[in-house]
Amino acid sequence: MIAESSTLFWITSRAAGTTAMVFSSATVGVGLTMGGRLIKRGAAERRSLHEVLSLSVMVAIAVHGLSLLGDSYFHPGLLSVTVPFFASYDKLYTALGIIAGWGMIILGLSFYMRKHIGLNRWKVIHRSTAVAWLLGLVHCFTEGTDAGRTWFVALILGTAAPALILLTVRLLRRRQPRLIRNEAAVVPRLSSPSA
């Protein structure tokens, strides 16, 4: 019976971790369409979807880590699944996962504190979500039973690709306005009529 219950906790953790990664890719993608103003229509619906996905990610992350407490094979303690570099198993990649998990949870919950933080300050803080998400991708591709399995890699890459593309577009668009402003400052001088 112990082996069966241990397997249940282990499979639950795998399922929750996969769910967290798929949903976090979706929520980062939705968030990037909102922040980058890439899609004009349906802002209220996207905001609601973003919030639901974010809360789902937080629950999945909690289930992913906490369900390991029942795994009699791995047998981690609470500190091993909540404190970076405390676990004895694969310290670096476990730590990256824990940092990513806490980052996603804290940054997700910061939405509810944005009035107290200040909207502009909150927007700057919230942009760090992409870093936590990228750390989560590193964690899921470097650790765990499914890390190298074709179905897992295809699922995670397939769901992360749109968000990675949107993030790349967002970063490139940030650099573009500087170039346009510089060109705009030069062009009027060259084309202005001489007196």
Order of alpha helices (4+ residues) and beta strands (2+ residues): alpha-alpha-alpha-alpha-alpha-alpha-alpha-alpha
